[in-house]
Amino acid sequence: MNTDSLTKSRQNKRKVRPKKILNFKTFCKMALGDITQTQYVDYIASYGGKMDHFEQRGSDYAALRAFQAESNPQDPESIITQRLYDNVKQSFGIAVKEPVLERFAPTIQTSRSCAVATDAATSQLVTLVFSTYRLSMLMAPNDSFNNYVDYQTLWRKQFDGILQVFAETLDQDCVDVLELNKNTYWDNVGGASGFYTETADVLQVPYATRNDFYNQRAAIYQTVDYRANAVKVVSSPRHTPLVRYYSNQGSGNSINTGYQFGPYQLFATNRVEDTASVGSTVYTFPKGSVGMMSRLDPDSERMSRINDGDFWDVMRGVPLINQKVGVALNPDMTEQAISPARIDLGVHYQARCGDATALKTAALTGLTATKIESWDFSFDVCFVVPYNSGVLASPATDYSPILKFDILAS
């Protein structure tokens, strides 16, 4: 091979073929890899109970706490005696009656006589009225199978809801007792000759004199012959700012209003509602004016048992859950936390084979024959107020210790 031929051969080998450019349209038509089948669908964390912690938020069941504070049978000023308290616990299915004596007011005679006396006291029997409170919840244990919410968490959440409904209902019932038994006799108390105007058995406190309200109330109780040295106040929440403000206007201020709050303890609850044009609503009553007692069914008390899947039990002193426990104003103006409301619960547990898909809309698919649990919680409650023949008369001829006030808004 001559030199020219070798040179031409090398030049041919060094020639580079031009690259074929792939345009975007051609690129999009090419088949690419697909991993969508293994892509994350949802990320679900374990249930922590934080994101929904306001869902089951509670309240201050203050009327209930006030009633329970008045229901200690060991308190000599309580309306409930230890004997009555013990009898109620054993009274299921039997009427409970408490003997009372009406006020004895003999007529004064102006001369002596050999005639036999005719004045004598009259007795009565007061029948206590009980109401049953019952709530239940359904559990399907295997509903939590392959679920982010486990059985114990779900059980506790539902049980907390039951305790909260019990608390709200009892608190409302306590307010209803105060409303039903408020004073209806107003001689020297309401109207032109009284302290405030009375409308529908409620004393109307003018906005301009709200700062002297507690001072006047002490005089009202003296007028109706009830002691005012240990008075509980159940009010709407909007009454709390008024009390805090005026109770802190002491001797160092230009006007001293703090002196008047000594005999009172304040319990504010959302179950006391304010009507139009009313700044706050207030019920007041001295010690011994209200009380409540509870009892359980015999099977719960005896913890009866049919088998492991059908039995009764009892839960003592259960604190009614999710309470925003408020404070009470003491005579020295310090704030005292009041113990949370508690209740004894009768429990009836039943376990059966059942179709969870028919009972629970969110039941695991396929649980047509699975363990179903029924949890039943119940108790009976009786509210008591003092017997007064004059209050029971129609129209009333005597004062009730329970007074209601509207503090007007303007």
Phi, psi and omega per residue, in radians:
M1 nan 2.233 -3.136
N2 -1.369 3.017 -3.049
T3 -1.135 -0.684 -3.131
D4 -1.129 -0.709 -3.138
S5 -1.146 -0.690 -3.138
L6 -1.135 -0.694 -3.123
T7 -1.146 -0.758 3.124
K8 -1.105 -0.652 3.129
S9 -1.121 -0.714 -3.138
R10 -1.183 -0.660 3.122
Q11 -1.124 -0.654 3.113
N12 -1.130 -0.683 -3.133
K13 -1.167 -0.510 -3.102
R14 -1.424 -0.151 3.114
K15 -1.155 2.219 3.138
V16 -1.778 2.256 3.105
R17 -1.246 2.438 -3.131
P18 -1.127 2.408 3.136
K19 -1.241 2.494 3.107
K20 -1.483 2.073 -3.094
I21 -1.433 2.231 -3.135
L22 -1.580 1.953 3.138
N23 -1.373 2.915 -3.018
F24 -1.114 -0.632 -3.125
K25 -1.135 -0.713 3.119
T26 -1.170 -0.646 -3.133
F27 -1.110 -0.694 -3.107
C28 -1.211 -0.398 -3.113
K29 -1.470 -0.161 -3.105
M30 -1.328 2.589 3.098
A31 -1.343 2.195 3.121
L32 -1.916 2.908 3.072
G33 -1.214 2.639 -3.102
D34 -2.296 2.020 3.099
I35 -2.070 0.395 -3.132
T36 -1.114 -0.445 -3.131
Q37 -1.170 -0.391 -3.120
T38 -1.919 0.240 3.111
Q39 -1.326 2.593 3.049
Y40 -0.997 2.302 3.072
V41 -1.593 -1.034 3.073
D42 -2.417 2.601 2.991
Y43 -1.902 2.025 -3.100
I44 -2.092 2.095 3.116
A45 -1.457 2.885 3.036
S46 -1.129 2.573 -3.104
Y47 -1.122 2.173 -3.107
G48 -1.932 -0.221 3.095
G49 1.278 0.269 -3.132
K50 -1.767 -0.752 -3.077
M51 -1.066 -0.505 -3.087
D52 -1.915 0.382 -2.992
H53 -1.216 -0.274 3.049
F54 -1.545 -0.184 -3.097
E55 -1.094 -0.712 -3.091
Q56 -1.858 0.545 -3.074
R57 -1.116 2.529 -3.072
G58 -1.693 -2.793 -3.072
S59 -2.563 3.035 3.010
D60 -1.625 1.829 -3.118
Y61 -1.459 1.153 -2.903
A62 -1.264 -0.639 3.112
A63 -1.097 -0.721 3.101
L64 -1.095 -0.744 3.126
R65 -1.115 -0.671 3.109
A66 -1.118 -0.736 3.124
F67 -1.145 -0.752 -3.136
Q68 -1.164 -0.587 3.084
A69 -1.137 -0.448 3.132
E70 -1.579 0.012 -2.970
S71 -1.915 0.361 3.132
N72 -1.419 1.970 -3.092
P73 -1.170 -0.271 3.114
Q74 -1.500 -0.123 3.066
D75 -1.423 2.087 -3.095
P76 -1.086 -0.314 3.131
E77 -1.693 0.021 3.137
S78 -1.263 2.605 3.066
I79 -1.256 -0.276 -3.070
I80 -1.806 2.156 3.075
T81 -1.524 2.817 3.113
Q82 -1.103 -0.659 3.128
R83 -1.093 -0.800 3.131
L84 -1.127 -0.719 3.134
Y85 -1.037 -0.803 -3.139
D86 -1.170 -0.688 -3.136
N87 -1.124 -0.667 -3.138
V88 -1.077 -0.676 -3.126
K89 -1.082 -0.434 -3.117
Q90 -1.847 0.239 -2.908
S91 -1.736 0.141 -3.034
F92 -1.009 2.215 3.140
G93 1.464 -0.005 -3.115
I94 -2.175 2.400 3.085
A95 -1.152 2.380 3.107
V96 -1.865 2.156 -3.131
K97 -2.217 2.374 -3.130
E98 -1.981 2.157 3.113
P99 -1.281 2.448 3.091
V100 -2.362 2.791 3.057
L101 -2.049 2.257 3.098
E102 -1.257 2.802 -3.130
R103 -1.015 2.266 -3.136
F104 -1.698 2.009 -3.098
A105 -2.276 1.378 -3.124
P106 -1.200 2.757 -3.123
T107 -1.522 2.297 3.123
I108 -1.270 2.293 3.076
Q109 -1.793 2.636 -3.074
T110 -1.803 0.048 3.108
S111 -2.580 2.719 3.118
R112 -1.419 2.674 -3.084
S113 -2.638 2.637 3.043
C114 -1.506 -0.027 -3.119
A115 -1.213 2.577 3.109
V116 -1.188 2.380 -3.139
A117 -1.087 2.522 3.140
T118 -1.997 -0.230 -3.130
D119 -1.357 2.287 3.137
A120 -2.694 2.716 -3.113
A121 -1.301 2.771 3.121
T122 -2.078 2.311 3.126
S123 -1.813 2.747 3.087
Q124 -2.456 2.870 3.027
L125 -2.044 2.199 3.113
V126 -1.757 2.097 3.137
T127 -1.551 2.187 3.115
L128 -1.410 2.407 -3.096
V129 -1.901 2.120 -3.135
F130 -1.819 2.544 3.032
S131 -2.154 2.496 3.133
T132 -1.644 2.357 3.067
Y133 -2.042 2.120 -3.078
R134 -2.470 2.330 3.029
L135 -2.403 2.656 -3.110
S136 -2.452 2.862 3.096
M137 -2.534 2.596 -3.126
L138 -1.787 2.383 3.054
M139 -2.290 2.363 2.979
A140 -2.092 1.700 -3.000
P141 -0.860 -0.720 -3.096
N142 -1.373 -0.024 2.999
D143 -1.132 -0.408 3.128
S144 -1.557 0.010 3.107
F145 -1.139 2.254 -3.089
N146 0.962 0.738 -3.120
N147 -2.249 2.596 -3.133
Y148 -1.300 -0.267 3.085
V149 -1.853 2.050 -3.084
D150 -1.456 2.997 -3.052
Y151 -1.050 -0.858 -3.063
Q152 -1.106 -0.707 3.126
T153 -1.119 -0.767 3.139
L154 -1.148 -0.710 3.124
W155 -1.074 -0.805 -3.101
R156 -1.135 -0.685 -3.135
K157 -1.110 -0.757 -3.141
Q158 -1.212 -0.666 3.129
F159 -1.150 -0.691 3.077
D160 -1.051 -0.689 3.106
G161 -1.111 -0.664 3.103
I162 -1.127 -0.787 3.128
L163 -1.090 -0.646 -3.127
Q164 -1.186 -0.719 3.105
V165 -1.141 -0.712 3.060
F166 -1.000 -0.822 -3.083
A167 -1.103 -0.812 -3.134
E168 -1.107 -0.694 -3.131
T169 -1.186 -0.792 3.133
L170 -1.145 -0.685 3.120
D171 -1.091 -0.755 3.098
Q172 -1.125 -0.679 3.130
D173 -1.131 -0.628 3.087
C174 -1.115 -0.749 3.089
V175 -1.102 -0.689 3.119
D176 -1.105 -0.644 3.097
V177 -1.103 -0.745 3.107
L178 -1.100 -0.744 -3.135
E179 -1.137 -0.746 -3.096
L180 -1.193 -0.519 -3.034
N181 -1.929 0.299 3.112
K182 -1.188 2.806 -3.067
N183 -1.119 2.454 3.095
T184 -2.207 0.079 -3.116
Y185 -1.967 2.165 -2.904
W186 -2.172 0.270 3.103
D187 -0.999 2.215 3.104
N188 1.166 0.119 -3.125
V189 -2.061 -0.864 -3.127
G190 -1.960 2.821 3.099
G191 1.524 -2.847 -3.039
A192 -1.100 -0.585 -3.103
S193 -1.650 0.086 -3.066
G194 -1.909 -2.775 -3.079
F195 -1.513 -0.758 -3.118
Y196 -2.409 2.859 3.001
T197 -1.182 2.470 3.141
E198 -1.952 2.244 3.101
T199 -2.306 2.080 3.133
A200 0.932 0.761 3.098
D201 1.132 0.503 3.066
V202 -2.258 2.236 3.104
L203 -1.382 2.269 -3.081
Q204 -1.695 1.976 -3.116
V205 -1.644 2.042 -3.123
P206 -1.080 2.583 -3.141
Y207 -1.033 -0.655 -3.054
A208 -1.180 -0.406 -3.099
T209 -1.966 0.331 -3.103
R210 -1.113 -0.465 -3.101
N211 -1.256 -0.283 -3.138
D212 -1.877 0.191 -3.012
F213 -1.061 -0.846 -3.087
Y214 -1.183 -0.558 3.067
N215 -1.138 -0.751 3.119
Q216 -1.183 -0.608 -3.092
R217 -1.129 -0.627 3.076
A218 -1.064 -0.695 3.103
A219 -1.202 -0.590 3.100
I220 -1.090 -0.800 -3.141
Y221 -1.124 -0.583 3.065
Q222 -1.167 -0.631 3.126
T223 -1.141 -0.639 -3.099
V224 -1.667 0.186 3.036
D225 1.126 0.629 2.970
Y226 -2.018 2.518 3.128
R227 -1.217 2.467 -3.116
A228 -2.024 0.440 -3.076
N229 -1.606 -0.107 3.111
A230 -2.678 1.365 -3.028
V231 -1.908 2.306 3.049
K232 -1.680 2.503 -3.122
V233 -2.104 2.061 3.043
V234 -1.895 2.101 -2.978
S235 -2.400 3.004 2.952
S236 -1.310 2.749 -3.130
P237 -1.018 -0.504 -3.091
R238 -1.223 -0.145 3.075
H239 -1.427 -0.375 -3.074
T240 -1.063 -0.807 3.121
P241 -1.031 -0.651 3.129
L242 -1.090 -0.780 -3.120
V243 -1.141 -0.795 -3.120
R244 -1.092 -0.695 -3.098
Y245 -1.174 -0.957 -3.033
Y246 -1.315 -0.447 3.094
S247 -1.257 -0.319 3.129
N248 -1.744 0.112 3.033
Q249 -1.622 1.416 -3.042
G250 -1.553 -2.791 -3.039
S251 -1.147 -0.343 3.127
G252 -1.380 -0.111 -3.132
N253 -1.664 2.865 -3.134
S254 -1.094 -0.588 3.044
I255 -2.181 2.132 -3.119
N256 -1.570 1.989 3.092
T257 -2.053 -0.056 -3.062
G258 -1.297 -0.343 -3.057
Y259 -1.124 -0.423 -2.926
Q260 -1.479 -0.112 -2.983
F261 -1.647 -0.003 -3.018
G262 -0.910 -0.819 -3.008
P263 -1.425 0.100 -2.907
Y264 -1.990 2.609 2.949
Q265 -2.183 2.285 -3.033
L266 -1.783 2.288 3.074
F267 -2.232 1.905 -3.096
A268 -1.815 2.298 -3.106
T269 -2.406 2.571 3.092
N270 -1.191 -0.265 -3.128
R271 -1.320 -0.256 2.977
V272 -1.586 2.010 -3.039
E273 -1.872 2.545 3.124
D274 -1.658 2.362 3.094
T275 -1.516 3.077 -3.131
A276 -1.041 2.465 3.116
S277 1.227 0.142 3.132
V278 -1.891 2.220 3.114
G279 -1.306 -0.723 3.089
S280 -2.775 2.688 -3.097
T281 -2.030 2.417 -2.977
V282 -2.413 2.317 2.909
Y283 -1.967 2.430 3.077
T284 -2.283 2.587 3.086
F285 -2.790 2.445 3.096
P286 -1.374 2.978 3.122
K287 -0.996 2.513 3.130
G288 1.493 0.192 -3.078
S289 -1.659 -0.425 -3.110
V290 -2.470 2.869 3.065
G291 -2.985 2.886 3.081
M292 -2.598 2.575 3.117
M293 -2.389 2.667 -3.140
S294 -2.271 2.802 3.081
R295 -2.584 2.815 3.129
L296 -2.056 2.848 3.100
D297 -1.256 2.682 -3.078
P298 -1.026 -0.657 -3.125
D299 -1.100 -0.685 3.092
S300 -1.190 -0.785 3.141
E301 -1.049 -0.678 -3.117
R302 -1.577 -0.054 -3.110
M303 0.902 0.912 -3.139
S304 -1.019 2.636 -3.079
R305 -2.482 2.175 3.023
I306 -1.630 -0.860 3.034
N307 -2.839 -3.054 -3.111
D308 -1.132 -0.290 -3.131
G309 -1.875 0.191 3.134
D310 -2.770 1.725 -3.101
F311 -2.701 2.902 3.113
W312 -1.987 2.732 3.118
D313 -2.675 3.100 -3.137
V314 -2.396 2.462 3.063
M315 -2.079 2.038 -3.044
R316 -1.658 2.415 2.996
G317 1.008 0.716 -3.116
V318 -1.286 2.146 3.087
P319 -1.235 2.224 -3.140
L320 -1.184 2.032 -2.806
I321 -1.208 2.823 3.030
N322 1.055 0.713 3.113
Q323 -1.580 2.227 2.948
K324 -1.544 1.478 -2.999
V325 -1.189 2.097 -3.116
G326 -1.490 -2.813 -3.116
V327 -2.176 2.846 3.033
A328 -2.087 2.477 3.094
L329 -1.407 2.121 3.098
N330 -1.465 2.883 3.122
P331 -0.996 -0.491 3.122
D332 -1.592 0.226 3.072
M333 1.288 0.102 3.015
T334 -1.399 2.801 -3.123
E335 -1.756 2.307 -3.107
Q336 -2.106 2.173 3.071
A337 -1.240 2.330 -3.128
I338 -1.690 2.449 -3.112
S339 -1.002 2.538 3.121
P340 -1.149 2.626 3.101
A341 -1.133 2.443 -3.140
R342 -2.293 2.791 3.140
I343 -2.648 2.613 2.992
D344 -1.529 2.391 -3.114
L345 -2.071 2.313 2.915
G346 -1.515 2.386 -3.054
V347 -2.116 2.306 3.008
H348 -2.160 2.049 -3.106
Y349 -1.907 2.324 3.051
Q350 -2.339 2.392 3.078
A351 -2.170 2.283 -3.107
R352 -2.454 2.875 2.944
C353 -1.517 2.262 -3.097
G354 -2.714 3.062 3.134
D355 -1.655 1.766 -3.098
A356 -1.165 -0.537 -3.118
T357 -1.179 -0.426 3.122
A358 -1.499 -0.405 -3.074
L359 -1.697 -0.546 -3.085
K360 -2.186 2.129 -3.099
T361 -1.131 -0.444 -3.103
A362 -1.792 0.311 -3.104
A363 -1.175 2.643 3.124
L364 -1.061 2.305 3.136
T365 -0.997 2.284 3.120
G366 1.762 -0.167 3.140
L367 -1.429 1.072 3.141
T368 -1.517 -0.256 3.084
A369 -2.513 1.587 -3.035
T370 -2.549 3.035 -3.131
K371 -1.296 2.179 3.094
I372 -2.021 2.289 3.122
E373 -1.976 2.405 3.033
S374 -2.049 2.125 3.106
W375 -1.959 2.135 -3.065
D376 -2.086 2.248 -3.121
F377 -2.184 2.305 -3.069
S378 -2.700 2.839 3.041
F379 -2.907 2.851 3.040
D380 -1.942 2.513 3.131
V381 -2.300 2.465 3.054
C382 -2.210 2.283 3.058
F383 -1.770 2.468 -3.108
V384 -2.271 2.528 3.029
V385 -2.328 2.815 -3.097
P386 -1.106 2.499 3.036
Y387 -1.352 2.325 3.087
N388 -2.613 1.923 -3.083
S389 -1.083 -0.546 3.117
G390 -1.234 -0.610 3.096
V391 -1.231 -0.627 -3.113
L392 -1.336 -0.292 3.138
A393 -1.137 2.715 3.122
S394 -2.207 1.889 -0.023
P395 -1.308 2.866 -3.108
A396 -1.116 2.569 3.118
T397 -2.135 0.127 3.129
D398 -2.565 2.895 -3.050
Y399 -1.569 2.452 2.953
S400 -1.494 2.564 3.110
P401 -1.276 -0.197 -3.111
I402 -1.648 2.006 -3.129
L403 -1.961 2.531 3.109
K404 -2.099 2.394 -3.126
F405 -2.272 2.527 2.906
D406 -1.926 2.086 3.013
I407 -1.540 1.921 -3.012
L408 -1.171 2.619 -3.044
A409 -1.399 -0.379 -3.123
S410 -2.748 nan nan
